[in-house]
């Protein structure tokens, strides 16, 4: 019986990664794949510690079958569109728009 060779995958987390702020173990991985941990500031943090993922981290994962490695790599590289932002407007939805001056006054003196 022959087993496929495992393949180690390492992926640097970019500022627009879909996984920023998520727990490492919350990443939905393809079958026969496991996260081993991540590297942050020259330290290895094991997956058993379930660290949150931040920009600049490097995720270490293994595909138990090298044929699945491209799918694992693609999964870990998932990003938001280039212009994605988490900014939310402070304007309540459904209300009429205020002038900048009225908005600032309302914002500063809000109950």
N, C-alpha and C positions, 0 to 999 in steps of 0.2 A: 504494500500500500504506500503510495507516494503522497506527501503533503506539500502544498504550495508554500513557498517561502514567505515569511512575514515581511512587511515593509514598514519602516519607520517614516513618519511624516512629521515635518515641523513647519509651522505656519506662523509668520509674524502678524500680530494683530494691528491693523491700521485704525486711524481715528474714526473711520466710517464703518467699522466692522459691525455686523448684525449682532455680535455676541458681547460687545462692550457692556459691562455692568451685569452680565448674566453669571450665574454659577457655572463652573466648568462642567459639572455633571448634568447640567440642564441642556447641553447641546445635543440635538437629535442626530445621532450618528448612523451610518449605514450598518447593516448586520455584519457581524464578524469584525467589528472595529471597536477600539477602546482608547479613551484618553488616558495617557500615563501621567500627565501633569503639565506644568508650564514653567518656563524660565522667566524670572523677573529680577532685574538688576543683578545678574550674575548668580542668582540662587535658583535651585530647582524646588518647586512646590508641588508635592505629590497630589494626584487626583483625589486620594483618600481624604485630603484636607478640604476638598470642594471649594477652592478659592474663587473669588469673583474675578472676572476677566477684565483687564484694563488695556488701554492703548499702550503699545510698546512691549506687551507680553509676547512670548513665543509659545504656542501650544505644541506639545509633543503628543503624538497619537500613533497608534499602530494599526495597520490593516493586517489581519491574520492571513489573508490571501493577497498576494501582490496584485492580482487582477482587480481587486477592489480599491487599491490605492488611489487611482485618479478620482474616483467618486468621493473618497474621504477628503482628499486635498480640495476638491471643488466645494464640498460642504463647509470645510473650515475657512475657506476664503470668502464666504458669503458676506457681502457688504450692502449697505444702503446706497441708493443712487447718489451720485457725486454731489448733488445739491441738497441732499437730505439735511434737515436740521431738527433738533428737538424743541426749538423755540415755539412757544405757544403765546398767542396774542393775549394781552390782558383784557381786551375788549370782550364783554359778554356777548355771546351769540344771540341773534334775534333782536338786539336793540339798535336804535339808530346811531349812526356815527356822530361823534362829538368833534368839535374843533380841537386842535392840539392844546390850546389854552384851557378850554373847558375840561378836557380829559385830565390834564395835569392837576387842575384844581380839585376835580372829583377824586383823583387818585390820592392826593395828599391829605384830603380831609374825609376820607371814607371811614365810616363807623367801624 
